[in-house]
Amino acid sequence: MADAKLSQEPAYWNSEVAKKLEVSDSTLRKWCIQLEATGYKFVKGENDSRAFTKHDLNAFTTI
């Protein structure tokens, strides 16, 4: 997903994803850091903020 462009598919921000997964923003951030440590790539927005795609949401619900 590193090659994905925000303009090509819908993106969701931290607070939206945390609410959907029923976890806190800090828990979501910890999960992201753990995934990135294994080589998982998130699309990045301005200021290096993560923009979550449908693929990312599926990954979180699978884990």
QUIURUR-V814976 format. One record per pair of residues at least 12 apart in sequence whose C-alpha atoms are under 10 Angstrom apart, sorted by the first residue. I is the first residue (numbers start at 1). GAP is how many residues later the second one is. D is the distance in whole Angstrom. If there is no record, write none. Layout:
BEGIN
I GAP D
I GAP D
END
This chain:
BEGIN
1 39 8
1 40 6
1 41 6
1 42 7
1 51 10
1 52 9
1 54 8
1 55 9
2 38 9
2 39 5
2 40 6
2 41 6
2 42 9
3 38 9
3 39 9
3 40 8
4 38 9
4 39 7
4 40 10
4 49 9
5 38 7
5 39 9
5 40 10
5 46 10
5 48 10
6 37 7
6 38 9
6 39 8
6 45 8
6 46 9
6 47 9
9 44 7
9 45 8
10 41 9
10 42 8
10 43 6
10 44 8
11 32 9
11 34 10
11 39 9
11 40 6
11 41 5
11 42 5
11 43 8
11 45 10
12 38 9
12 39 6
12 40 5
12 41 6
12 42 8
12 44 10
12 45 9
13 32 9
13 36 8
13 37 7
13 38 5
13 39 6
13 40 9
14 12 9
14 14 7
14 15 8
14 35 9
14 36 7
14 37 7
14 38 8
15 13 9
16 36 9
17 34 10
17 35 8
17 36 10
17 39 10
17 40 7
17 43 9
20 37 9
20 41 10
21 36 9
21 39 8
21 40 8
28 32 9
29 21 9
31 29 9
31 32 10
32 18 9
32 24 10
32 28 9
35 24 10
35 25 10
40 16 10
41 15 9
42 13 10
42 14 8
43 13 9
END
